[in-house]
Amino acid sequence: QQVPTTRENMVERIRNACAETPTDMLLSCVQSFEKRINKCIEVEGKNF
């Protein structure tokens, strides 16, 4: 693996990695994140 050398290089590598990630996997990650955020709001930041 390459070590990012600049901010632009890191942004490019992240974009490339996202482009290579299957759409259904990205969608699943977003949905899971939304569920966790909503649960955190529901319990007012306490453990759940």
C-alpha positions in Angstrom: 0.0 0.0 0.0 1.0 3.5 -0.7 1.2 6.1 2.0 -0.8 9.2 1.1 1.5 12.1 0.4 -0.9 15.0 0.1 -4.5 15.9 0.9 -5.4 15.6 -2.8 -3.8 12.2 -3.0 -5.8 11.0 0.0 -9.0 12.3 -1.4 -8.3 10.6 -4.8 -7.6 7.3 -3.1 -10.7 7.5 -1.0 -12.8 8.2 -4.1 -11.2 5.3 -6.0 -11.9 3.0 -3.1 -15.5 4.1 -3.0 -15.9 3.6 -6.7 -14.6 0.0 -6.3 -16.9 -0.8 -3.4 -20.2 -2.5 -4.5 -23.2 -0.2 -4.3 -25.2 -2.6 -2.1 -22.4 -2.6 0.5 -22.3 1.2 0.5 -26.1 1.4 0.9 -26.0 -1.1 3.8 -23.3 1.0 5.5 -25.4 4.2 5.2 -28.6 2.4 6.4 -26.7 1.0 9.4 -25.2 4.3 10.3 -28.7 6.0 10.1 -30.2 3.4 12.4 -27.4 3.9 14.9 -27.7 7.7 14.8 -31.5 7.5 15.2 -31.1 5.1 18.2 -28.6 7.4 19.8 -31.0 10.3 19.4 -33.9 8.2 20.8 -31.9 7.4 24.0 -30.6 10.9 24.2 -26.9 9.9 23.8 -27.0 7.2 26.6 -25.9 3.6 26.0 -28.2 1.4 24.0 
